[in-house]
Amino acid sequence: MRGFDLNTFGSLPVLEGGRVKPLDAMARNSLLVIRSQQSFRFEGRTIQAEEWLADLMFRTSVADTQPVFVINDPDVLGILGVPQTTNRYFSFQTILPHIETIERQAQAAHAIEAPKRDRFQNAIANLYSRLLLYHRLRNSIQLADSPGLAFELGVSGQPAATNRYEAMAQIAFFRPLPPLPGQNPDAWKNTGEALRAASQGTLHPGLELLGRLGAAYANADPQSFNRAAAELRTQNRINQPEAQKQADSELLFNRAQPFYAGMVIYVLALLVLFASWVWKRELLQPTALAILMAGALIHTAGLVSRVILQGRPPVTNLYSSAVFVGWGAVILGIILERIYRKGFGTAVAAAAGFGSLIVAHHLASDGDTMEMMRAVLDSNFWLATHVVTITIGYSGTFLAGAIAIGYTLRKHIVGESDVETSKALSGMVYGVICFSLLFSFVGTVLGGIWADQSWGRFWGWDPKENGALLIVLWNAIILHARLVGYVRDRGIMVMAIFGNIITSLSWFGVNMLGVGLHSYGFMDKAFWALSGFIASQLVFMLLCWAPQMFWKRKVT
């Protein structure tokens, strides 16, 4: 909003989800969950996440008219009495008259296990959870139907106010008030808890500033808002310098968007490489490699930044595993290109990097990608080395499959026999699979060591463990089949593509089963994407096995 310093507002640290983050990150993650976007157009202009959150907390009458809820299911639209059109975004004001019906239907859906719900039940349960998030954010600083936080401070100690404080303490989604010097570092408070303490004689200095900030925003007073935000930031830098530093660093990371920049650069590298195949190869092919390396540097910077911000290894959840798998494939592709210098290393590396970051982008729609690790995962050194090592094995297996797909497409598009290039591609795949076998095997053994220390057994035939073992066995089978002559160039390519299927099922498929110690949530949204990926790999396998350009009739 014009005149309001939302940058300073977005840099203020809060505690949510067990970790300190800037308001900017919480706003982005929340809007991403509710609308599947981090900004939106409304009344002819773009509303960024920080402004939306400020509207939601301090100008609820405005926020409630903004179309932030994405609804696609026709039966859910039927509950709202809305016809199916191209519009799929709706405001809280539109949904409000039907809240009771939505809640009743959602409760019925929640009584059913997630894997057994039908399309409507999943959609209504998802909508209800987003409405609950919206409601909690709406009432995090002050109750939506109250005159504001400054008013609450003025009536502190009255019985009716005490009841409101209890409600605020229970419903608040985050804690914006950091502990004061000398207090427990984990003693963050939400405004309800701080108001309750103030009524007993202990006033947190940030409480009054939050009240002034909210009142200034509601009254369209940017100067007072900016002063209050700056004073809050100064207070945090004095009382909790580490928390403010953490928030500032994550804010910079969010604004830089290194993985989005990486996606753009990888696409550019592919386009330049494609151009090199028809014009000035000696100039454009090295240029494409240079662009790819620039993308890899940005990708690496983003990965390292996440490690520093989290204070954890690079792989902590599915999102970070997708980022890391892509990074590993890009680095391996660059090495292959430096060895063979035929352009295929650049092509598969750029495609793998772009594809994995697209997967990561869609996984980010679940919210905070830097969430605290689950207790079962947050244990010891062996876990960190196991996850990182086996994910490198995923990278290599996918890269081998990507090279095999490139071999297949070249075989049917170029339409000319080039024994030297085919041998080079076969050598690439063989070498990468050797690399993948080593890391997937070592990673699986390290996982067993961790499981022995954490769960008291080295191996338990858990679905994720079985998937890891299948990757090891399949890579070993490919190498054995090639070594003894069961398959030649085309056969090893077909088997490498099938390795993509095995790895994707081990990586994502077991999480959809909803069983086992390694399953951390049913991912119904990924089912059709995974099914489509597997179908595409089967098509590539058939194309690879088919004779060269088999669809073209010979001229007689």
PLY file of the C-alpha trace (Angstrom):
ply
format ascii 1.0
element vertex 556
property float x
property float y
property float z
element edge 555
property int vertex1
property int vertex2
end_header
0.00 0.00 0.00
1.28 3.44 -0.87
3.27 5.08 1.92
3.34 2.09 4.26
6.78 0.58 4.94
5.74 -3.03 4.45
9.38 -4.06 4.00
10.15 -3.25 7.64
6.84 -4.79 8.68
7.72 -7.97 6.77
11.16 -8.16 8.42
9.76 -8.38 11.97
10.52 -11.82 13.47
7.78 -14.12 14.76
7.71 -17.64 16.15
5.53 -20.06 14.20
5.80 -23.76 13.51
8.57 -24.14 16.05
10.99 -21.74 14.37
11.72 -18.02 14.10
10.88 -16.51 10.72
10.06 -13.05 9.30
6.45 -11.96 8.93
7.18 -11.90 5.19
7.82 -15.67 5.16
4.72 -16.41 7.21
2.60 -14.22 4.94
4.01 -15.86 1.79
3.55 -19.39 3.12
0.02 -18.72 4.36
-1.14 -17.09 1.13
0.45 -19.93 -0.83
-1.57 -22.47 1.18
-4.83 -20.52 0.84
-4.58 -19.27 -2.74
-1.67 -21.31 -4.21
0.06 -18.03 -5.05
2.23 -15.56 -3.15
0.47 -12.50 -4.60
-2.75 -11.70 -6.46
-4.50 -9.03 -8.49
-7.34 -7.12 -6.88
-9.06 -3.92 -8.01
-6.51 -3.31 -10.75
-3.30 -3.77 -8.76
-1.07 -6.51 -7.35
-1.42 -7.32 -3.66
1.76 -8.76 -2.17
1.69 -11.20 0.74
2.75 -8.67 3.42
-0.04 -6.26 2.45
-2.59 -9.08 2.42
-1.54 -10.14 5.92
-1.69 -6.56 7.20
-5.19 -6.19 5.70
-6.24 -9.50 7.24
-5.08 -8.55 10.73
-5.87 -4.82 10.83
-8.47 -4.15 8.08
-10.54 -7.31 8.07
-13.44 -5.67 6.21
-11.07 -5.12 3.26
-9.37 -8.51 3.45
-12.69 -10.35 3.56
-13.59 -8.99 0.11
-10.32 -10.11 -1.51
-10.58 -13.29 -3.65
-7.93 -15.43 -1.93
-9.62 -18.84 -1.71
-9.04 -21.07 -4.73
-11.95 -23.52 -5.25
-12.11 -25.90 -8.21
-14.38 -28.73 -7.07
-17.86 -28.49 -8.68
-19.62 -29.95 -5.62
-17.97 -27.42 -3.30
-19.02 -24.65 -5.68
-22.52 -26.12 -5.46
-22.50 -25.67 -1.68
-21.62 -22.01 -2.21
-24.37 -21.66 -4.81
-21.81 -20.49 -7.35
-21.99 -21.63 -11.00
-18.92 -23.14 -12.64
-17.11 -20.47 -14.64
-13.52 -19.64 -15.48
-13.30 -17.80 -12.15
-11.98 -20.04 -9.38
-11.03 -17.47 -6.73
-13.49 -16.41 -4.06
-13.51 -14.12 -1.03
-14.20 -14.98 2.58
-17.28 -12.78 2.30
-18.68 -15.11 -0.40
-17.95 -18.22 1.67
-19.10 -16.89 5.09
-22.87 -17.64 4.72
-22.04 -21.31 4.08
-19.49 -21.84 6.88
-21.73 -24.15 8.92
-22.40 -26.44 5.97
-18.69 -26.53 5.07
-17.76 -27.34 8.68
-20.31 -30.14 8.88
-19.18 -31.69 5.60
-15.50 -31.32 6.59
-16.07 -33.07 9.91
-17.66 -35.97 8.06
-14.68 -36.08 5.67
-12.16 -36.00 8.52
-13.83 -39.08 10.03
-12.56 -40.99 6.96
-8.89 -41.88 6.48
-7.24 -39.60 3.92
-6.41 -42.36 1.37
-10.08 -43.47 1.36
-11.70 -40.07 0.79
-13.32 -39.28 -2.54
-12.73 -36.14 -4.58
-15.37 -34.03 -2.83
-14.31 -35.12 0.65
-10.70 -34.17 -0.05
-11.78 -30.82 -1.49
-14.08 -29.88 1.39
-11.53 -30.96 4.03
-8.87 -28.89 2.27
-11.13 -25.82 2.07
-12.02 -26.10 5.76
-8.34 -26.28 6.79
-7.62 -23.16 4.73
-10.57 -21.36 6.30
-9.26 -22.30 9.74
-5.82 -20.89 8.86
-7.47 -17.69 7.58
-9.51 -17.39 10.78
-6.49 -17.88 13.04
-4.41 -15.32 11.14
-7.35 -12.90 11.21
-7.39 -13.06 15.00
-3.67 -13.38 15.77
-2.86 -9.79 16.80
-6.34 -8.65 17.80
-9.83 -10.11 17.66
-11.49 -9.33 14.36
-14.62 -7.92 16.01
-12.80 -5.77 18.61
-11.80 -2.06 18.34
-8.14 -3.11 18.25
-5.13 -4.04 20.35
-4.71 -0.49 21.72
-8.28 -0.69 23.05
-7.55 -4.04 24.70
-4.60 -2.50 26.54
-6.86 0.28 27.78
-9.40 -2.10 29.35
-6.86 -4.51 30.82
-8.09 -6.21 33.98
-11.82 -6.08 33.26
-13.58 -9.49 33.41
-14.89 -9.29 29.84
-11.42 -8.34 28.60
-9.89 -11.33 30.40
-12.20 -13.65 28.50
-11.12 -12.08 25.22
-7.46 -12.47 26.17
-7.99 -16.17 26.75
-9.69 -16.50 23.36
-6.82 -14.63 21.66
-4.21 -16.81 23.38
-5.96 -19.96 22.16
-6.67 -18.94 18.57
-3.50 -17.01 17.61
-1.52 -18.63 14.80
1.89 -17.12 15.63
3.81 -15.40 18.42
5.10 -11.90 17.50
6.55 -10.90 20.89
10.09 -12.21 21.55
11.42 -12.97 25.02
13.05 -10.09 26.87
16.71 -10.18 28.00
17.19 -12.76 30.74
14.09 -14.76 29.80
14.03 -18.26 28.31
14.89 -18.00 24.55
11.76 -20.04 23.79
9.45 -17.76 25.81
7.84 -16.05 22.80
4.30 -14.77 23.45
1.24 -14.15 21.33
-0.75 -11.00 22.06
-3.36 -12.85 24.10
-0.71 -14.25 26.42
1.01 -10.85 26.66
-2.29 -9.10 27.47
-2.97 -11.68 30.15
0.46 -10.99 31.66
-0.11 -7.21 31.38
-3.32 -7.50 33.39
-1.16 -9.06 36.13
1.35 -6.19 36.05
3.94 -7.38 33.49
3.73 -5.29 30.29
5.75 -6.41 27.29
7.20 -3.25 25.61
6.33 -4.57 22.15
2.64 -4.86 22.97
2.00 -1.12 22.88
3.98 -0.76 19.65
1.91 -3.50 18.00
-1.21 -1.68 19.12
0.02 1.57 17.58
1.03 -0.23 14.38
-2.38 -1.86 13.97
-4.30 1.35 14.73
-2.18 3.33 12.25
-2.78 0.79 9.48
-6.53 0.70 10.14
-6.69 4.52 10.09
-4.56 4.80 6.91
-1.79 6.66 8.77
1.47 5.54 7.09
3.76 7.82 9.11
2.61 6.40 12.47
2.69 2.86 11.02
6.26 3.29 9.79
7.44 4.72 13.11
5.88 1.85 15.06
7.37 -0.76 12.69
10.83 0.86 12.92
10.63 0.99 16.72
9.63 -2.67 16.86
12.57 -3.58 14.66
14.96 -1.50 16.79
13.60 -3.09 19.96
14.14 -6.57 18.47
17.71 -5.75 17.46
18.44 -4.74 21.06
16.55 -7.49 22.91
16.79 -10.37 20.41
19.54 -9.56 17.87
19.86 -13.20 16.71
16.13 -13.45 15.99
16.16 -10.20 13.99
19.28 -11.32 12.10
17.61 -14.65 11.27
14.50 -12.85 10.04
16.54 -10.41 7.93
18.48 -13.25 6.31
15.36 -15.21 5.44
13.68 -12.06 4.11
16.64 -11.50 1.77
16.45 -15.14 0.66
12.71 -14.84 -0.06
13.20 -11.67 -2.08
16.10 -13.14 -4.08
14.14 -16.28 -5.10
17.31 -18.16 -6.19
15.49 -21.30 -7.28
13.08 -19.38 -9.51
16.09 -17.60 -11.05
17.74 -21.00 -11.49
14.72 -22.32 -13.41
14.84 -19.34 -15.80
18.59 -19.74 -16.39
18.29 -23.49 -17.04
15.61 -22.83 -19.67
17.84 -20.19 -21.26
20.74 -22.68 -21.36
18.50 -25.19 -23.14
17.33 -22.63 -25.70
20.90 -21.57 -26.50
21.95 -25.21 -26.82
19.04 -25.96 -29.17
20.09 -22.97 -31.30
23.65 -24.35 -31.41
22.39 -27.47 -33.18
21.36 -25.41 -36.22
23.65 -22.36 -36.12
27.24 -21.57 -34.99
27.76 -24.65 -32.87
31.34 -23.74 -31.97
30.12 -20.47 -30.35
26.72 -21.31 -28.87
27.53 -24.71 -27.34
30.19 -23.30 -24.96
27.84 -20.37 -24.28
25.09 -22.78 -23.25
27.51 -24.52 -20.87
28.53 -21.17 -19.38
24.87 -20.26 -18.82
24.27 -23.68 -17.24
27.19 -23.13 -14.88
25.78 -19.72 -13.92
22.48 -21.42 -13.10
24.34 -24.04 -11.07
26.08 -21.29 -9.07
22.74 -19.65 -8.23
21.24 -23.06 -7.45
24.20 -23.78 -5.15
23.90 -20.39 -3.46
20.22 -21.05 -2.76
20.98 -24.51 -1.40
23.75 -23.22 0.88
21.52 -20.37 2.06
18.83 -22.84 3.10
21.40 -24.91 5.00
22.59 -21.80 6.88
19.06 -20.56 7.61
17.90 -23.94 8.89
21.14 -25.00 10.51
20.42 -28.44 9.06
21.71 -30.68 6.25
20.46 -29.80 2.74
17.76 -32.52 2.73
15.11 -32.30 5.46
11.82 -32.82 3.57
10.47 -33.65 0.11
10.82 -30.04 -1.08
14.50 -29.84 -0.15
15.11 -33.31 -1.61
13.75 -32.12 -4.98
16.03 -29.08 -4.87
19.03 -31.26 -3.95
18.29 -33.97 -6.54
18.21 -31.31 -9.25
21.43 -29.74 -8.00
23.19 -33.11 -8.01
22.00 -33.87 -11.54
23.20 -30.47 -12.78
26.66 -30.88 -11.24
27.01 -34.38 -12.71
25.82 -33.11 -16.09
28.42 -30.34 -16.08
31.14 -32.91 -15.32
29.94 -35.10 -18.20
29.92 -32.13 -20.56
33.46 -31.21 -19.57
34.55 -34.80 -20.36
32.67 -35.47 -23.61
32.01 -31.91 -24.94
29.10 -32.97 -27.18
26.33 -30.81 -25.70
24.34 -33.71 -24.25
25.66 -33.16 -20.74
24.45 -29.57 -20.91
21.07 -30.63 -22.30
20.26 -33.28 -19.69
21.66 -31.18 -16.82
19.58 -28.14 -17.74
16.46 -30.27 -18.27
16.98 -32.14 -14.98
17.65 -28.92 -13.07
14.56 -27.21 -14.49
12.35 -30.29 -13.96
13.39 -30.82 -10.36
12.89 -27.16 -9.46
9.42 -27.30 -11.03
8.66 -30.30 -8.78
10.00 -28.35 -5.79
7.86 -25.34 -6.74
4.70 -27.45 -6.62
5.75 -29.11 -3.35
6.10 -25.62 -1.83
2.31 -25.16 -2.05
2.00 -27.08 1.23
3.41 -24.07 3.09
6.66 -23.59 5.00
9.49 -25.38 3.17
11.86 -24.73 6.09
9.61 -26.40 8.64
11.15 -27.99 11.70
12.24 -31.59 11.16
10.00 -34.30 12.52
11.19 -35.75 15.81
11.88 -39.15 14.21
14.24 -37.45 11.74
15.90 -34.94 14.04
18.38 -37.27 15.64
22.04 -37.77 14.75
24.95 -37.65 12.33
24.05 -40.93 10.63
20.68 -39.61 9.50
22.19 -36.52 7.87
24.80 -38.53 5.98
22.25 -41.20 5.01
19.74 -38.74 3.55
22.31 -36.67 1.67
24.14 -39.72 0.28
21.05 -41.57 -0.89
19.65 -38.38 -2.46
22.85 -38.06 -4.48
22.08 -41.61 -5.63
18.61 -40.40 -6.72
20.31 -37.59 -8.69
22.56 -39.97 -10.55
19.79 -42.44 -11.37
17.56 -39.69 -12.73
20.44 -38.22 -14.72
21.13 -41.61 -16.31
17.46 -41.85 -17.23
17.50 -38.32 -18.64
20.50 -39.14 -20.83
18.69 -42.25 -22.05
15.64 -40.16 -22.94
17.93 -37.77 -24.85
19.38 -40.78 -26.68
15.84 -41.90 -27.59
14.73 -38.50 -28.88
17.90 -38.06 -30.90
17.49 -41.50 -32.41
14.02 -40.70 -33.76
14.44 -37.02 -34.59
17.91 -36.76 -36.12
17.45 -39.87 -38.19
21.12 -40.45 -38.93
23.54 -43.03 -37.65
26.38 -41.64 -35.54
28.17 -44.54 -33.89
30.61 -42.30 -32.03
27.89 -40.22 -30.39
25.84 -43.31 -29.49
28.88 -44.88 -27.85
29.57 -41.66 -25.96
25.98 -41.55 -24.63
26.17 -45.20 -23.66
29.42 -44.50 -21.83
27.81 -41.57 -20.01
24.92 -43.71 -18.82
27.20 -46.55 -17.75
29.46 -44.21 -15.78
26.57 -42.39 -14.10
24.92 -45.68 -13.09
28.21 -46.83 -11.51
28.22 -43.57 -9.56
24.55 -44.00 -8.59
25.04 -47.58 -7.45
27.86 -46.54 -5.13
25.95 -43.69 -3.49
22.58 -45.46 -3.29
24.24 -48.52 -1.71
26.28 -46.49 0.80
23.23 -44.33 1.56
21.09 -47.41 2.24
23.72 -48.87 4.58
24.01 -45.55 6.44
20.21 -45.54 6.77
20.40 -48.97 8.36
23.00 -47.74 10.86
20.75 -44.81 11.78
17.69 -47.09 12.06
19.62 -49.42 14.35
20.48 -46.53 16.67
17.03 -44.87 16.52
14.63 -47.82 16.22
16.71 -50.74 17.44
16.85 -52.64 14.15
19.03 -52.35 11.05
16.36 -53.44 8.56
12.60 -53.85 8.89
11.27 -54.22 5.31
9.61 -50.84 5.56
8.25 -49.57 2.18
10.86 -46.79 2.00
13.63 -49.25 2.84
12.35 -51.62 0.15
12.32 -48.76 -2.35
15.93 -47.84 -1.54
16.93 -51.48 -1.94
15.18 -51.67 -5.32
17.22 -48.71 -6.58
20.44 -50.44 -5.53
19.39 -53.75 -7.08
18.21 -52.19 -10.34
21.42 -50.23 -10.84
23.38 -53.41 -10.11
21.23 -55.37 -12.59
21.88 -52.77 -15.32
25.64 -52.96 -14.81
25.61 -56.76 -14.68
23.46 -57.05 -17.82
25.83 -54.75 -19.72
28.95 -56.43 -18.38
27.97 -59.95 -19.44
26.50 -58.83 -22.76
22.79 -59.36 -22.10
22.11 -55.82 -23.35
23.95 -53.38 -25.58
23.56 -49.63 -26.07
19.81 -49.62 -26.71
19.10 -52.12 -23.93
21.01 -50.18 -21.30
19.09 -47.06 -22.30
15.72 -48.79 -21.88
16.77 -50.07 -18.46
18.05 -46.62 -17.42
14.67 -45.08 -18.27
12.93 -47.74 -16.18
15.26 -46.66 -13.34
13.40 -43.34 -13.35
10.18 -45.21 -12.52
11.75 -47.18 -9.67
13.37 -44.05 -8.20
10.20 -41.95 -8.42
8.22 -44.66 -6.63
10.85 -44.91 -3.91
11.09 -41.12 -3.62
7.38 -40.20 -3.68
5.31 -43.36 -4.07
5.82 -44.75 -0.58
4.58 -41.49 0.93
1.26 -42.11 -0.80
0.82 -45.49 0.86
0.25 -43.89 4.25
2.05 -46.78 5.99
5.52 -47.40 7.37
7.91 -45.49 9.60
9.14 -43.41 6.65
5.71 -42.19 5.50
5.19 -38.60 6.59
1.80 -37.76 5.15
-0.57 -38.87 2.42
0.15 -36.88 -0.75
-3.01 -37.37 -2.78
-2.29 -34.28 -4.89
0.84 -35.92 -6.32
-0.90 -39.15 -7.38
-1.86 -38.06 -10.88
1.43 -36.25 -11.45
3.36 -39.38 -10.46
1.08 -41.55 -12.62
1.65 -39.25 -15.59
5.40 -39.32 -15.06
5.44 -43.13 -14.97
3.28 -43.31 -18.12
5.66 -40.93 -19.92
8.66 -43.11 -18.97
6.91 -46.21 -20.32
6.31 -44.38 -23.60
10.00 -43.41 -23.78
10.98 -47.03 -23.11
8.83 -48.20 -26.04
10.26 -45.48 -28.29
13.80 -46.40 -27.27
13.18 -50.06 -28.05
11.44 -49.34 -31.37
13.48 -49.27 -34.59
14.88 -45.93 -35.66
12.17 -43.63 -37.07
9.84 -46.65 -37.33
6.79 -44.50 -38.18
8.22 -43.31 -41.51
7.43 -45.43 -44.54
10.29 -46.35 -46.81
10.11 -44.94 -50.30
9.88 -47.76 -52.88
0 1
1 2
2 3
3 4
4 5
5 6
6 7
7 8
8 9
9 10
10 11
11 12
12 13
13 14
14 15
15 16
16 17
17 18
18 19
19 20
20 21
21 22
22 23
23 24
24 25
25 26
26 27
27 28
28 29
29 30
30 31
31 32
32 33
33 34
34 35
35 36
36 37
37 38
38 39
39 40
40 41
41 42
42 43
43 44
44 45
45 46
46 47
47 48
48 49
49 50
50 51
51 52
52 53
53 54
54 55
55 56
56 57
57 58
58 59
59 60
60 61
61 62
62 63
63 64
64 65
65 66
66 67
67 68
68 69
69 70
70 71
71 72
72 73
73 74
74 75
75 76
76 77
77 78
78 79
79 80
80 81
81 82
82 83
83 84
84 85
85 86
86 87
87 88
88 89
89 90
90 91
91 92
92 93
93 94
94 95
95 96
96 97
97 98
98 99
99 100
100 101
101 102
102 103
103 104
104 105
105 106
106 107
107 108
108 109
109 110
110 111
111 112
112 113
113 114
114 115
115 116
116 117
117 118
118 119
119 120
120 121
121 122
122 123
123 124
124 125
125 126
126 127
127 128
128 129
129 130
130 131
131 132
132 133
133 134
134 135
135 136
136 137
137 138
138 139
139 140
140 141
141 142
142 143
143 144
144 145
145 146
146 147
147 148
148 149
149 150
150 151
151 152
152 153
153 154
154 155
155 156
156 157
157 158
158 159
159 160
160 161
161 162
162 163
163 164
164 165
165 166
166 167
167 168
168 169
169 170
170 171
171 172
172 173
173 174
174 175
175 176
176 177
177 178
178 179
179 180
180 181
181 182
182 183
183 184
184 185
185 186
186 187
187 188
188 189
189 190
190 191
191 192
192 193
193 194
194 195
195 196
196 197
197 198
198 199
199 200
200 201
201 202
202 203
203 204
204 205
205 206
206 207
207 208
208 209
209 210
210 211
211 212
212 213
213 214
214 215
215 216
216 217
217 218
218 219
219 220
220 221
221 222
222 223
223 224
224 225
225 226
226 227
227 228
228 229
229 230
230 231
231 232
232 233
233 234
234 235
235 236
236 237
237 238
238 239
239 240
240 241
241 242
242 243
243 244
244 245
245 246
246 247
247 248
248 249
249 250
250 251
251 252
252 253
253 254
254 255
255 256
256 257
257 258
258 259
259 260
260 261
261 262
262 263
263 264
264 265
265 266
266 267
267 268
268 269
269 270
270 271
271 272
272 273
273 274
274 275
275 276
276 277
277 278
278 279
279 280
280 281
281 282
282 283
283 284
284 285
285 286
286 287
287 288
288 289
289 290
290 291
291 292
292 293
293 294
294 295
295 296
296 297
297 298
298 299
299 300
300 301
301 302
302 303
303 304
304 305
305 306
306 307
307 308
308 309
309 310
310 311
311 312
312 313
313 314
314 315
315 316
316 317
317 318
318 319
319 320
320 321
321 322
322 323
323 324
324 325
325 326
326 327
327 328
328 329
329 330
330 331
331 332
332 333
333 334
334 335
335 336
336 337
337 338
338 339
339 340
340 341
341 342
342 343
343 344
344 345
345 346
346 347
347 348
348 349
349 350
350 351
351 352
352 353
353 354
354 355
355 356
356 357
357 358
358 359
359 360
360 361
361 362
362 363
363 364
364 365
365 366
366 367
367 368
368 369
369 370
370 371
371 372
372 373
373 374
374 375
375 376
376 377
377 378
378 379
379 380
380 381
381 382
382 383
383 384
384 385
385 386
386 387
387 388
388 389
389 390
390 391
391 392
392 393
393 394
394 395
395 396
396 397
397 398
398 399
399 400
400 401
401 402
402 403
403 404
404 405
405 406
406 407
407 408
408 409
409 410
410 411
411 412
412 413
413 414
414 415
415 416
416 417
417 418
418 419
419 420
420 421
421 422
422 423
423 424
424 425
425 426
426 427
427 428
428 429
429 430
430 431
431 432
432 433
433 434
434 435
435 436
436 437
437 438
438 439
439 440
440 441
441 442
442 443
443 444
444 445
445 446
446 447
447 448
448 449
449 450
450 451
451 452
452 453
453 454
454 455
455 456
456 457
457 458
458 459
459 460
460 461
461 462
462 463
463 464
464 465
465 466
466 467
467 468
468 469
469 470
470 471
471 472
472 473
473 474
474 475
475 476
476 477
477 478
478 479
479 480
480 481
481 482
482 483
483 484
484 485
485 486
486 487
487 488
488 489
489 490
490 491
491 492
492 493
493 494
494 495
495 496
496 497
497 498
498 499
499 500
500 501
501 502
502 503
503 504
504 505
505 506
506 507
507 508
508 509
509 510
510 511
511 512
512 513
513 514
514 515
515 516
516 517
517 518
518 519
519 520
520 521
521 522
522 523
523 524
524 525
525 526
526 527
527 528
528 529
529 530
530 531
531 532
532 533
533 534
534 535
535 536
536 537
537 538
538 539
539 540
540 541
541 542
542 543
543 544
544 545
545 546
546 547
547 548
548 549
549 550
550 551
551 552
552 553
553 554
554 555
